[in-house]
Amino acid sequence: MANTKVFRVGLTGGIASGKSTVAKFFAGLGVPIIDTDQVAREVVEPGQPPLERLVERFGRAILTPDGHLDRPKLREIVFSDPKARADLEALTHPAIGTAVEAWSAAAGGPYQILIIPLLVEKNLGSQLDRVLVVDCDEALQIRRLQARDNATIEQARAILNAQTSRTARLKSAHDVIQNEGDLSAVRDQVSALHTRYLELAGQSGAGGTATFTAKAARARFS
């Protein structure tokens, strides 16, 4: 797909850091938001070729009774088998990358926010014009996970430990939004960055960021 030439900011952060909250504030300023998890889910809806290919590879046991993808079942399969995981990525990533490009081309705007939870883990910063990390204290992440998902403190810690470190995430960032729970403070940070991104997008002319490849999007079931 042709390069869309739009200035693109990758929004990432640890679980329960507040990525969705930050994205909503940017959306309120008229910035197009592309959620790669949402894209990844749509490309495996019933009737979509990627889902058909997954069934051919893994069998109908990965489907729910109503024909949708059973993500927990597929996750169980691929997490225990590296070859299966590689096959999953090969079967879905091209469609995800193409869909993200299509969404980006249709969205327009002076710049776009792409929500990519695993941006740092997949080393995708070079595919974007800017990397924005939403950060908060890890103890706060644990409390939010406990409240949001009814997780035990052990479960919450295990989830955090499975992700890249806070230090590595911050090291990858061009910009950081601190989200310690004060929404007005988050809104102010978003507003300041919005002004900055408009300036950067204008300076870059048509943008020129690299095409968002299949590697750059990854469904939660993979």
C-alpha atoms as one frame of an Amber mdcrd trajectory, in Angstrom:
protein
   0.000   0.000   0.000   1.259   3.489  -0.770   2.728   5.633   1.989  -0.012
   7.796   3.477   2.456  10.623   4.297   0.711  11.447   7.552   2.687  12.378
  10.682   2.054   9.515  13.084   2.560   9.253  16.810   2.735   5.831  18.435
   0.950   5.825  21.785   2.022   3.114  24.196   2.384   2.345  27.876   2.148
  -0.452  30.374  -1.134  -2.125  31.208  -3.499   0.114  33.188  -1.261   3.126
  32.589  -4.079   5.097  30.985  -3.519   4.785  27.231  -7.247   4.854  26.492
  -7.759   7.945  28.628  -4.976   9.798  26.847  -6.305   8.712  23.451  -9.768
  10.042  24.328  -8.317  13.450  25.152  -6.502  13.560  21.810  -9.695  12.462
  20.057 -11.520  15.309  21.786  -9.111  17.684  20.047 -10.052  16.224  16.681
  -7.038  13.953  16.280  -7.704  10.682  14.398  -7.101   7.668  16.638  -6.202
   4.249  15.249  -6.337   1.436  17.807  -4.276  -1.470  16.485  -5.963  -3.921
  18.853  -9.330  -2.969  17.392  -7.968  -3.403  13.875  -6.528  -6.800  14.799
  -9.899  -7.932  16.116 -11.782  -6.798  13.029  -9.589  -8.694  10.565 -10.515
 -11.995  12.234 -14.258 -11.436  12.347 -16.405 -14.225  10.846 -16.196 -14.217
   7.062 -12.794 -12.562   6.945 -10.063 -14.493   5.089  -7.597 -14.429   8.019
 -10.075 -16.274  10.238 -10.627 -18.877   7.544  -6.867 -19.395   7.274  -6.577
 -19.734  11.051  -9.275 -22.429  11.045  -7.429 -24.268   8.282  -4.253 -24.198
  10.364  -5.575 -24.775  13.899  -8.933 -26.458  13.371 -12.479 -25.494  14.258
 -11.718 -25.897  17.966 -10.514 -22.265  17.928 -14.050 -21.069  17.148 -16.844
 -20.277  19.571 -20.246 -21.919  18.960 -21.381 -18.808  17.061 -18.370 -18.892
  14.739 -16.210 -16.176  16.297 -12.574 -16.615  17.198 -12.093 -18.108  20.651
  -9.119 -15.989  21.662  -8.405 -17.727  24.982  -8.324 -21.083  23.192  -6.009
 -19.823  20.473  -3.831 -18.070  23.045  -3.451 -21.346  24.908  -2.304 -23.065
  21.726   0.218 -20.520  20.539   1.740 -19.759  23.923   2.722 -23.406  24.346
   4.052 -23.860  20.802   6.539 -21.405  19.230   5.866 -22.799  15.750   2.131
 -22.259  16.191   2.791 -18.707  17.335   4.907 -18.032  14.265   2.166 -19.461
  12.053  -0.432 -17.251  13.745   1.631 -14.145  13.087   2.279 -15.138   9.471
  -1.432 -15.684   8.888  -2.681 -12.479  10.502  -0.012  -9.769  10.415  -0.190
  -8.971   6.678  -3.933  -8.358   6.937  -3.488  -6.285  10.097  -0.780  -4.133
   8.521  -2.864  -3.565   5.398  -5.920  -2.678   7.478  -3.977  -0.189   9.601
  -2.717   1.515   6.443  -6.250   1.678   5.068  -7.582   3.170   8.307  -4.730
   5.662   8.355  -5.314   6.737   4.757  -9.036   7.189   5.401  -8.577   9.011
   8.710  -6.512  11.919   7.369  -5.816  14.733   9.799  -2.670  16.813  10.325
  -1.350  13.947  12.434  -2.614  10.671  13.840  -2.322   8.743  17.095  -1.747
   5.000  16.737  -2.355   3.024  19.934   0.214   0.213  19.954   0.431  -1.595
  23.312   3.504  -3.626  22.287   5.332  -0.859  20.474   8.447  -1.181  22.628
   8.389  -4.970  22.826   8.263  -5.183  19.028  10.809  -2.388  18.522   8.496
  -0.365  16.273   9.660   3.153  17.031  11.470   3.482  13.703   8.170   3.026
  11.846   6.662   6.112  13.465   7.465   9.808  13.599   7.147  10.030  17.364
   6.730   7.701  20.353   4.513   8.834  23.218   4.586   6.815  26.433   1.892
   7.044  29.103   3.616   6.467  32.415   2.608   5.997  36.028   3.963   4.415
  39.170   3.876   0.624  39.046   2.128   0.451  42.405  -0.677   2.501  40.876
  -0.857   0.138  37.891  -1.293  -2.757  40.292  -4.095  -0.988  42.174  -5.834
  -0.154  38.910  -5.590  -3.757  37.718  -7.030  -4.976  40.987  -9.945  -2.570
  40.699 -10.511  -2.965  36.955 -10.057  -6.710  36.505 -10.621  -7.929  40.058
  -7.069  -9.295  39.922  -5.177 -10.411  42.973  -2.004  -8.537  43.775  -0.012
 -11.602  42.668  -1.837 -11.724  39.326  -1.332  -8.006  38.778   2.369  -8.255
  39.512   2.715 -11.220  37.165   1.107  -9.229  34.357   3.469  -6.311  34.892
   6.480  -8.619  35.074   5.518 -10.166  31.725   5.731  -6.772  30.008   8.794
  -4.785  29.095  10.271  -2.780  31.941   9.172   0.730  32.757  12.777   1.859
  32.247  12.948   0.400  28.740   9.618   1.947  27.821  10.664   5.402  28.992
  13.990   5.088  27.202  12.150   4.578  23.913   9.966   7.672  24.347  10.216
  10.995  22.589   7.431  12.269  24.847   5.954  11.133  28.157   2.588  11.814
  29.761   2.451  11.250  33.494  -0.875   9.782  34.561  -1.109   9.530  38.314
  -4.871   9.927  38.355  -5.359  13.694  37.992  -7.361  13.925  34.765  -7.016
  17.687  34.513  -3.235  17.280  34.604  -3.409  14.631  31.893  -5.632  16.883
  29.791  -3.133  19.732  30.113  -0.271  17.499  29.025  -2.257  16.298  26.020
  -3.098  19.881  25.058   0.558  20.890  25.164   1.615  17.905  23.094  -1.180
  18.537  20.616   0.276  21.981  19.930   3.734  20.456  19.585   2.596  17.714
  17.227   0.789  20.188  15.009   4.040  22.125  14.756   6.071  19.013  13.987
   3.561  17.790  11.420   3.664  21.165   9.723   7.458  21.202   9.689   7.575
  17.760   8.137   5.281  18.825   5.307   3.469  15.735   4.082   4.943  13.675
   6.877   6.947  10.885   5.339   6.713   8.211   8.001   7.394   4.686   6.849
   4.521   2.471   5.825   3.105   0.663   8.842   4.182  -2.917   8.204   2.460
  -6.097   9.213   4.940  -6.459  12.081   3.671  -3.267  13.636   0.269  -4.560
  14.684  -0.442  -7.511  16.890  -3.749  -8.853  18.166  -4.202  -9.622  21.844
  -4.611 -13.293  21.006  -1.094 -13.513  19.546
